[in-house]
Amino acid sequence: MWEWENSGVGEGMKDCSATLSRPPQSTRPPGRVRIETPGSLTWGSLPSMPEIASPSQMYMLRPHLEGLPELALPAGFGLRTYRPGDEAAWARIMNHCIGRDWTTDRCRREMVENPAIPPDSFFFATRGDEPVGTACAQIQPPGQRDLGTIHMVGVAPECRGHGLGTLLTLAVLRWLADQGFRRAQLSTDDWRLPAIRTYLRLGLLPVLFDARHRARWQAVCAQLGWPYRDDWPAAIHPP
């Protein structure tokens, strides 16, 4: 476990999205495979082309982990990794962010005891001693060093608007880079506009699986005032 207390440094996140190389958009037709879970899209599990997965959620990919900004703590907050006893706080955060019915037992079973979630990648933003935000890395299959997933990002409602989503996402990205991973992905939803803006600013690119996803990303970009690009990646794993 490690802990980083606030040193008075402001957020100061640099927009690094423009530094990424843009893979050419695939011209292959949309496929017939429907994959629903983030784990299904991780390393080594996609169907062979030309069957392109068309998940119900939207996906983003950072095609390399170079040029990541330095971590900078918002004033009044700290950053640390998981400690035994954090389960109740994690469940409270998640019940306001991602689904319902999260409990301490479910956190222990699905997160703490999950071999795909390294304990030193399980981050918490804190205010005083209280965890108020969280994110982790998910590695599937364990042992590979190609693609890591940014997983279960959430901030307590009373602490939103302070840049904690940026802090937590960047902490996971930097952890993946330090561990030698080449790329990172995450899944999200159309209505999570503040989160998507954060991910775009951190250099994650929308994945344009098919015409349906292109239309969804065009609508999201229009709402955010973010330029849509036809050359964003068309798959997590290019042909």
C-alpha positions as CSV (number, residue, x, y, z in Angstrom):
1,M,0.0,0.0,0.0
2,W,1.2,3.5,-0.7
3,E,-0.2,6.9,0.1
4,W,0.4,10.3,-1.3
5,E,-0.8,13.3,0.8
6,N,-1.7,16.6,-0.7
7,S,1.3,18.8,-1.2
8,G,-0.7,21.9,-2.2
9,V,-0.3,21.2,-5.9
10,G,-3.3,22.2,-8.0
11,E,-4.8,20.0,-10.7
12,G,-3.1,21.5,-13.7
13,M,-3.8,18.6,-16.0
14,K,-2.4,19.0,-19.5
15,D,-4.6,18.0,-22.4
16,C,-2.6,15.2,-24.0
17,S,-5.2,13.9,-26.5
18,A,-3.5,15.6,-29.4
19,T,-0.2,13.8,-28.9
20,L,-1.6,10.4,-29.9
21,S,-1.1,8.7,-33.2
22,R,-4.4,8.0,-34.9
23,P,-4.9,4.5,-36.3
24,P,-6.7,4.5,-39.6
25,Q,-10.4,3.7,-39.5
26,S,-11.2,0.1,-40.6
27,T,-13.4,-0.3,-43.7
28,R,-14.5,-3.8,-42.7
29,P,-18.2,-4.3,-42.3
30,P,-19.8,-4.6,-38.9
31,G,-19.7,-8.1,-37.5
32,R,-22.2,-10.5,-36.0
33,V,-20.7,-10.9,-32.5
34,R,-22.3,-9.0,-29.6
35,I,-20.1,-8.8,-26.5
36,E,-21.4,-7.1,-23.4
37,T,-18.8,-7.0,-20.7
38,P,-15.5,-5.1,-20.5
39,G,-13.6,-8.3,-19.8
40,S,-14.8,-9.8,-23.0
41,L,-12.9,-7.1,-25.0
42,T,-9.6,-7.6,-23.3
43,W,-6.4,-9.1,-24.6
44,G,-6.6,-12.2,-26.6
45,S,-10.4,-12.6,-26.4
46,L,-11.8,-10.8,-29.5
47,P,-13.1,-12.9,-32.4
48,S,-11.0,-13.1,-35.5
49,M,-11.7,-10.4,-38.1
50,P,-13.8,-9.6,-40.0
51,E,-16.3,-10.3,-37.1
52,I,-16.1,-7.0,-35.2
53,A,-17.5,-6.9,-31.7
54,S,-20.4,-4.4,-31.3
55,P,-20.9,-4.0,-27.5
56,S,-23.8,-2.2,-26.0
57,Q,-21.4,0.1,-24.0
58,M,-19.1,2.5,-25.6
59,Y,-15.3,1.8,-25.5
60,M,-12.2,4.0,-25.5
61,L,-8.6,3.1,-26.2
62,R,-5.3,4.7,-25.4
63,P,-3.1,3.2,-28.1
64,H,0.1,3.9,-26.1
65,L,1.0,5.0,-22.6
66,E,3.6,7.5,-23.5
67,G,3.5,11.2,-22.5
68,L,1.2,10.8,-19.5
69,P,0.8,13.9,-17.3
70,E,2.2,13.9,-13.8
71,L,-0.1,13.3,-10.9
72,A,-1.3,16.5,-9.2
73,L,-3.6,16.4,-6.2
74,P,-6.5,18.7,-6.0
75,A,-6.3,20.8,-2.8
76,G,-7.8,19.1,0.2
77,F,-7.6,15.6,-1.1
78,G,-5.1,12.7,-0.9
79,L,-4.5,9.5,-3.0
80,R,-3.7,6.1,-1.7
81,T,-4.2,2.4,-2.5
82,Y,-6.5,-0.1,-0.9
83,R,-6.5,-0.8,2.8
84,P,-8.4,-3.6,4.6
85,G,-11.6,-2.0,5.8
86,D,-12.2,0.2,2.7
87,E,-14.9,-2.2,1.4
88,A,-17.8,-0.2,3.0
89,A,-16.6,3.1,1.6
90,W,-16.1,1.5,-1.8
91,A,-19.6,0.1,-1.8
92,R,-21.1,3.5,-0.8
93,I,-19.3,5.2,-3.7
94,M,-20.3,2.6,-6.2
95,N,-24.0,2.7,-5.1
96,H,-24.0,6.4,-6.2
97,C,-22.1,5.7,-9.5
98,I,-22.3,2.3,-11.0
99,G,-25.3,0.2,-10.4
100,R,-26.9,-0.7,-7.0
101,D,-26.8,-3.3,-4.3
102,W,-23.0,-3.1,-3.7
103,T,-22.1,-4.4,-0.3
104,T,-18.9,-4.9,1.7
105,D,-19.1,-8.6,1.0
106,R,-19.6,-8.0,-2.7
107,C,-16.6,-5.6,-2.8
108,R,-14.4,-8.2,-1.1
109,R,-15.5,-11.0,-3.4
110,E,-15.5,-9.1,-6.7
111,M,-12.7,-6.6,-6.1
112,V,-10.3,-7.4,-3.3
113,E,-10.2,-11.2,-3.9
114,N,-10.3,-10.8,-7.7
115,P,-6.9,-12.0,-9.2
116,A,-7.5,-9.7,-12.2
117,I,-7.3,-6.6,-10.0
118,P,-3.8,-6.1,-8.6
119,P,-4.0,-4.7,-5.1
120,D,-1.5,-1.9,-5.8
121,S,-3.7,-0.7,-8.7
122,F,-6.8,-0.3,-6.5
123,F,-6.8,3.4,-5.9
124,F,-8.7,5.7,-3.5
125,A,-9.0,9.4,-3.4
126,T,-9.5,10.6,0.1
127,R,-10.7,13.7,2.0
128,G,-9.1,13.4,5.4
129,D,-9.3,9.8,6.2
130,E,-12.5,9.1,4.2
131,P,-12.3,7.5,0.8
132,V,-14.4,9.6,-1.6
133,G,-13.4,8.2,-5.0
134,T,-11.9,5.1,-6.5
135,A,-10.6,3.4,-9.6
136,C,-8.5,0.3,-10.4
137,A,-6.8,-1.6,-13.1
138,Q,-8.3,-4.9,-14.4
139,I,-5.9,-7.3,-16.1
140,Q,-7.4,-10.1,-18.2
141,P,-5.9,-12.6,-18.7
142,P,-3.6,-12.1,-15.7
143,G,0.1,-12.1,-16.7
144,Q,-0.2,-10.3,-20.1
145,R,1.4,-6.9,-20.5
146,D,-0.4,-5.6,-23.6
147,L,-3.7,-4.1,-22.7
148,G,-5.0,-3.0,-19.3
149,T,-8.5,-1.9,-18.4
150,I,-9.4,1.2,-16.4
151,H,-12.1,-0.2,-14.2
152,M,-14.8,0.9,-11.8
153,V,-14.1,4.7,-11.7
154,G,-16.4,6.5,-9.3
155,V,-16.5,9.6,-7.1
156,A,-18.9,10.3,-4.3
157,P,-21.5,12.9,-5.3
158,E,-20.5,15.4,-2.6
159,C,-16.9,15.5,-4.0
160,R,-17.5,15.8,-7.7
161,G,-16.2,18.8,-9.6
162,H,-12.8,18.7,-8.0
163,G,-10.9,16.7,-10.6
164,L,-10.9,13.5,-8.7
165,G,-12.0,11.5,-11.8
166,T,-9.0,12.8,-13.6
167,L,-6.7,12.0,-10.7
168,L,-8.0,8.4,-10.4
169,T,-8.0,7.7,-14.1
170,L,-4.5,9.0,-14.5
171,A,-3.3,7.1,-11.4
172,V,-4.4,3.8,-13.1
173,L,-2.9,4.9,-16.5
174,R,0.4,5.6,-14.8
175,W,0.3,2.3,-12.9
176,L,-0.2,0.5,-16.2
177,A,2.7,2.3,-17.8
178,D,4.9,1.6,-14.8
179,Q,4.1,-2.1,-15.1
180,G,5.1,-2.2,-18.8
181,F,1.6,-2.3,-20.4
182,R,1.4,-0.9,-24.0
183,R,-2.2,0.2,-24.1
184,A,-5.3,0.9,-22.0
185,Q,-9.0,0.7,-22.5
186,L,-12.2,1.4,-20.7
187,S,-16.0,1.2,-21.2
188,T,-18.5,4.0,-20.6
189,D,-22.0,5.2,-21.5
190,D,-23.3,7.9,-23.7
191,W,-24.8,9.9,-20.7
192,R,-21.5,10.0,-18.7
193,L,-20.5,13.2,-20.4
194,P,-18.2,14.7,-17.7
195,A,-16.3,11.4,-17.5
196,I,-16.0,11.1,-21.2
197,R,-14.6,14.6,-21.4
198,T,-12.0,13.6,-18.8
199,Y,-11.0,10.5,-20.7
200,L,-10.7,12.4,-24.0
201,R,-8.4,15.0,-22.3
202,L,-6.3,12.1,-21.0
203,G,-5.7,10.8,-24.5
204,L,-8.3,8.0,-24.7
205,L,-9.8,7.6,-28.2
206,P,-13.4,6.5,-28.9
207,V,-13.6,3.1,-30.6
208,L,-15.8,3.1,-33.7
209,F,-16.8,-0.5,-33.9
210,D,-19.6,0.0,-36.5
211,A,-22.1,2.6,-37.9
212,R,-24.1,2.5,-34.6
213,H,-21.1,3.4,-32.5
214,R,-20.0,6.1,-35.0
215,A,-23.4,7.7,-34.7
216,R,-23.3,7.5,-30.9
217,W,-19.9,9.1,-30.7
218,Q,-20.9,11.8,-33.1
219,A,-23.8,12.7,-30.8
220,V,-21.6,12.7,-27.7
221,C,-18.9,14.8,-29.4
222,A,-21.6,17.3,-30.5
223,Q,-22.8,17.6,-26.8
224,L,-19.3,18.1,-25.5
225,G,-18.1,20.4,-28.3
226,W,-15.3,18.0,-29.0
227,P,-14.2,17.4,-32.7
228,Y,-15.3,14.0,-34.0
229,R,-12.7,12.2,-36.1
230,D,-13.3,9.5,-38.7
231,D,-9.8,8.1,-38.1
232,W,-10.3,7.0,-34.5
233,P,-9.7,3.2,-34.0
234,A,-12.3,0.8,-35.3
235,A,-11.4,-2.0,-33.0
236,I,-9.6,-2.7,-29.7
237,H,-7.4,-5.2,-31.6
238,P,-6.7,-4.1,-35.2
239,P,-6.8,-6.7,-37.9
